[in-house]
């Protein structure tokens, strides 16, 4: 009985943590078609400074813990160039993902 209670408490704690996570959505700035991230209340978490190269659904909530926004024009000409930025759900810049290609596949 004790074990079942511990499992129940653990599962309930996990569910509360998931529900407490703030809902985030992509948004497009109509003036220049750049994308960013904002919360349900409309507060901007990541400013709209990235171009949308994929089809991003601005009605579906973002579920990932790390939000990667791509901008392929960054650092053009640098062999180890970043192709965007990775943010936490709080809008903190975490790192710059690097573009990597290991050559032809013949």
Secondary structure, 3 states (H helix, E strand, C coil): CHHHHHHHHHHHHHHHHHHHCCCEEEEEECCCCEEEEEECCCCEEEEEEEECCCCCCCCCCECCCEEEEECCCCCCCCCCCECEEEEECCCCEEECCECCCCCCCC
